[in-house]
């Protein structure tokens, strides 16, 4: 979906039956510096950001899919943990 500078896949889980996937990426980048470019990449790929109060995460929609993006500090040593949760919505779940 989007590139995370220096991102390394930490975990990936998917359930095709439910249409869900969860991925975590570790990066040496600063979490605050990663958020805006990541949001811009998603917007360029057609994802629309839903209004939110800010913070570590954001929710995006595109067609029949939801994407939750969270970017947090990985620990005292710095770096970031980017978590992506993707859900394909059934027709009955769509707005």
QUIKA-V407537 format. One record per residue. N is the residue number from 1. PSI is psi in whole degrees, -180 to 180 (999 if undefined). BURIAL is + if it has 24 or more other ideal C-beta (glycine too) atoms within 12 Angstrom, else -. D_CENTER is the distance of its C-alpha to the mean C-alpha in whole Angstrom. Layout:
# QUIKA-V407537
n=[N,N]
psi=[PSI,PSI]
burial=[BURIAL,BURIAL]
d_center=[D_CENTER,D_CENTER]
This chain:
# QUIKA-V407537
n=[1,2,3,4,5,6,7,8,9,10,11,12,13,14,15,16,17,18,19,20,21,22,23,24,25,26,27,28,29,30,31,32,33,34,35,36,37,38,39,40,41,42,43,44,45,46,47,48,49,50,51,52,53,54,55,56,57,58,59,60,61,62,63,64,65,66,67,68,69,70,71,72,73,74,75,76,77,78,79,80,81,82,83,84,85,86,87,88,89,90,91,92,93,94,95]
psi=[-56,153,136,114,125,14,136,130,122,-36,155,128,141,147,100,-34,-38,-10,29,150,147,129,144,135,135,141,149,-6,163,128,-42,-39,-23,-28,-52,-48,-36,-45,-39,-39,-44,-41,-41,-26,7,6,133,127,131,147,139,169,8,-158,-156,-23,166,155,134,152,148,119,-125,39,148,145,121,129,126,132,114,158,135,-22,-172,-26,-3,-170,178,154,117,124,130,125,120,137,120,126,140,158,-37,-16,-11,145,999]
burial=[+,+,-,+,-,-,+,-,-,-,-,-,-,-,-,-,-,-,-,-,+,-,+,+,+,+,+,-,+,-,+,-,-,+,+,-,+,+,+,-,+,+,-,-,-,-,+,-,+,-,-,-,-,-,-,-,+,+,+,+,+,-,-,-,+,+,+,+,+,+,+,+,-,+,-,-,-,-,+,+,+,+,+,+,+,+,+,-,-,-,-,-,-,-,-]
d_center=[9,8,11,10,14,16,13,14,13,14,13,13,14,14,17,18,21,18,16,13,11,9,8,9,10,13,14,17,15,16,13,14,15,11,10,12,12,8,9,12,11,9,12,14,13,14,11,12,11,13,15,14,16,14,13,11,8,8,8,8,11,13,16,16,12,10,6,5,3,6,8,11,15,15,19,22,22,19,16,13,10,7,5,3,6,8,11,14,16,20,22,24,20,20,21]
